[in-house]
Amino acid sequence: MAGDVISIEDDVQPGEPLIQPVMQGGQRMAPWPTLVDIRARAARELERLPESLHRLEPGASYSVQVADALVRLATEVDRRLAESETQR
């Protein structure tokens, strides 16, 4: 794992999404995972982290970037809010 990118839902980024859909149309998309499955996944994901993050030490860092698509969306929302304020 080299880092994370925060973006909007339809902005395809390289890598694996951290959030996976579990419900659709009010129904679960897959069976509930067992406690054994949950523990195994947590262990796998922790192993993927850089070694510096395996310990709780000050100064360890992990790269998190904001995708251009999210920056553009935030800019557009800010613009619309500013327009709305001036029209009042």
N, C-alpha and C positions, 0 to 999 in steps of 0.2 A: 504494500500500500504506500503510495507516494503522497497522497493527500486527498482532499475532497473538493468538490465543486458544488456550490449552491446555485440552483437554477430553477427555471419554471418547468412544468410538467412535460411540455412537448419539445423541449430543447434537448436533443440527443447529444450526450457527452460520451467520450470513451470511458470504458470501465463498467462497473456494476452499480445500479441504483441502490441506495441505502434503504429507501422506502419501497416496499412491495405492496401492491393491492391485495387485500384479503377478502373483501366483500364486493359483490356486484349484484345489483338488483335486489338488495336486501338479503342475499344468500352468501354463505361462505364459499369461497372458490376452491378450497382444499380442506381436508380434515384437520382438526386441531393437532398440532404437534405434541408429542409426548414429552414429559419432563426430561427423559434421556436425550431425545432429539434436541431440545432446547439447550441443554448443557453442552452437548457435542458441538452445536453450532457456535455457541458463545466461546468455547475453547478454540475452535478453528479461527474465529474472527479475531480473538485476542492474539493468537500466534501470527496473524498477518500484519499486526501493527509493528512499526519500527521498534527496534530493541530499546531505544531511549524512552519509549512510552510504556514499556513493561513495568517500570518502576514509578513510584509516586515521588518524583524529585522535582524541585523547582528548576525552571529554565528549559525543561523539555518542550519542544514545539512540534506542531503538526500543521502542515500547510492546508489552509482552507481558502479557496478563491470564490469570488462572486462572478458568475458567468455574465458575458456581455448581454445576453438575452434578458437577464434579470435586471441589470443596470438600465437597459433601454426601457423596460416596463416601469421601473421605479421613476425614471425621468418623465415618462408619459403621464403617470399618475400625478406626480408633482405639478406638471404643467396644467393638467386638467383642474386640479384643486386650486391652483393660482388663478386660472381663468374664472372659476366658479366664485372665488372670493371677490374678484374685481367686478363681477356682474351683480353683486348684492347691493 
